[in-house]
Amino acid sequence: MKNKTTRTVLIVLSSLVLLGLTVFLANKIYQTRQENLAPTEPEAVSEACTLEFSIKPAPVEPECYQTCDPDNDLCPNGLVCQEIGGNPACVNPDCPEEEDCLCPEPVPECYQTCDPNNDLCTGDLVCQEINDQPVCVNPNCPEEEDCVCPGEPTATPTPTATPTPTATPTPTSQPEATTTPGQDEPTQEPTTIVQASPTSPPPTALPEAGSILPTLGVILGGLTLAALGFFFVF
């Protein structure tokens, strides 16, 4: 009887252990159902490549007399970035004041090379070819290199008038009195000057404004009334 009871207990315990193992394995299989069963294959790692782009607009080249950056001179066609009136602008370095960046042609003078198509010689000079070269000459005597014809008067500078200094009057000395030996030196006698002092008019007497008698009468009347009051009281 005792052996039968021991066997029954062992069977029950074995059944409970098997039941626990079954539940544990079932739970483990349920958790790992989506995992790769190959132990040598690595797990897939998701990686993403992120790229960042920074697009800068291309710098715009300023034109003539437009605002520019002195640190980044982008002026085209030989222009330079220079401050004009306190503001940096693209200008022609030969004539920065010209807003169209075109320098005016210099006017040729006497016997300087000129352009026959546009006669820009100074004064009355004209552009003619002398020895196969167009130069500015005097039309009356084109051979003269100084553009002054022989016999023509040259302009003489007018002398400037120099101011004449004015004479300063010299003070004349007064003749001094000479003393003859044996004569007494003249002495100056004191002269008494009488001046009339203004006399003040006598003070005008002011008229009396009133008499003292009424005042004395008022004082005496007051004293009398005071004496009568004391008399009736006592």
Helices and strands as residue ranges (DSSP letters): H 2-31, E 80-84, E 87-91, E 126-129, E 134-137, H 213-233
